[in-house]
């Protein structure tokens, strides 16, 4: 169970927020993880606390006197009493340990059940969605492990060169996987192809590492906080469009036509729009030219775009294609 809140991008500081990726040394201290009711986990750099009704109690100090660069990289909770904590070096590619508690943090054990699925251990993060758990492991030669039996056993799902995988964002029956910047690759995100879901211990080459690959999404800013927020926003918008989901009643949804189009895109609901924005799928903004209840897009290069609209009833994102 991983509950996700909004990312607060204030300089490079991330505080009091559940992340979909590894916590950063001296960046995401004081990260909170809401559990059941008024029970909250709080992770500082090296200590994990459990707060009940606002009163924190230290569960464990993960300080390693022999390695001062060890810190809490990630925290995941199955329930209000069962947690996994990834502790590792502040340096990418360093050794890590996966800790497990089933009694609310009273006792802990190093969980090594995933060792059978990999040769090396340098965990970037763990992700839990329903009954499926994922481990993102390795740098440069990166791999994703998964478990379907509450981490009793693991399998290597896939691995690939020139990648530094960090997170997975579910979308209906599919998902998006993203990675961070490395020595020879840029931050990128791609949708899991249907053929990969049934694969086991395979080599998958996304081809996203060089930039400009169709089907890949990129971040123009390599800052950790920006990358996580950027990919989460894109995945949320794409998922909303692919599944037809919206946070608004159907009578209040924005309708755009024709799509695709050459010059004008007409919008039903335009009079109530406040500050519509147009970006490409990487998040790069473009000027908005309004003409009554339509937007002129003839000045845009041909390609796929996202229209982000904020109305009094809520936010909406529509994908359209400029011919």
Secondary structure, DSSP 8 states (H G I E B T S, - for coil): ---------BTTB--S---SS---TTTS-SEEEE-STTEEEEE-SSEEEEEETTEEEEEEE---TT-TTEEEEEEEESSSS-EEEEEEESSTT--EEEEEESSTTSS-EE--GGGGG-SS--EEEEEEETTEEEEEE-SEEEEEEEESSTTSS-EEEEEEEEE-EEEEEEETTEEEEEE---SS---EEEE--HHHHT--SEE-----TTS--TTEEE-S---HHHHHHHHHHHHHHHHHHHHT--SS-GGGS-EEESSSBSSEEEEETGGG-EEEEEEETT--EE--EEETTEEE-TTS-SEEEEEEEEETTEEEEEEEEE-
